[in-house]
Amino acid sequence: MSREWTSRARRPGTRWWREAEVVAVAFVLCLLGGLLHDDDTLAPPQTPTYLIAAVSSAMLLARHRLPVATMTATTVCGMLVAPLGLLPSPLVIAPALISAYSLAVRSELRVMVVILLPSAALLVAFTPFFETDFSWEDTSRLVTVAASPLIAAVLGRSAQHRRAYLTVVQERARRAEETRDSEARRKVAEERVRIARELHDLVAHQITLANAQASVAAHLFDTRPEQTRVSLEELVKTTRHALDDLRATVGLLRQPDDTSAPIDPAPGLSQVPALLSAFRRAGLEVWMHEDGTVRPLPPAVDLTAYRIIQEALTNVTKHAPTGSAQVRLTWHRDHLTITVTDDGKGPATPRRPPGYGLIGMHERATAVGGTLTAGARPQGGFLVSADLPLRSAEHTARTTEAAARSEDR
């Protein structure tokens, strides 16, 4: 409703009506001021009163575009009050007061001071020369007349400051709303990417294992029926685990107070041996080596390390023409290096379109403050190498912030 009212107020027709009202009010005030005569009696306004009221009020139409010129012109009209035999009062010089208000609203402080002080003095400068029996009462009246445009200017300046303040407040509110909306969109996008990454890592891994186990069962169906049975049992377990993991990941979309959401702990390096066993049962020969002193990892880094190993071995199973891979963990003082390689030998598999595995690994490593590189090896095969900090990026940021606060104290 407020925006609609503002748009209506800015229409040309509405603006002209408002200007006409201001001119009419100024004209009436001048005539009311002309009712008081020198002998302190009330009488109908004299002819000069109508002339000054008409001319000075009409000049108010230019106060928005030419505030200085309008103030000067209305001051000149106010100076003619005493020479024409009229009694100076704030009502007679009402157009000058309105001009002073407009000047204060639309001009700089320096211009306002330079124009208003001489105008206030000139409004009463000629009055003592045209009045007889000048008394202290007349002096107080002239002081009131001279102070009136200054008071109007103060009110105009206050209105200008209030408008500027409201403009700043509205701009801040608009920017805050835009920032809040963009932040909400960013968080939603990050959450969607995170859930998509989890779904990809879980489903791609389990489906790849299931496909490999089904291929083994099909290959041994005629020659080794017992081994086929074992492979089919592993296939059933794998698909069951895939359903459980999918249910757990979809549970992330539930409300926080939903008690049916999964509460199983996130996987980490402690579950890597079981992961390697699953790949071995699917037909991939994989070895793991560790160098350095093993230390506990933050949960985010621990999960990232597990997912990188899982995705790298899944890519070997899906894309690499090889039947073996090697995982190496190197523990340094401040970071952990994970290397997954394959020799690139073995029967070639059908070429598949690129997926989101490498993108997901890069995103996971970057999210915890680490780095990841992946590419073909000169001697053949593929290499995935990740450097993960022993402290997560979030923990490092909190530590740095706490240190900065302690320094400030």
Order of alpha helices (4+ residues) and beta strands (2+ residues): alpha-alpha-alpha-alpha-alpha-alpha-alpha-alpha-alpha-alpha-beta-alpha-beta-beta-alpha-beta-beta-alpha
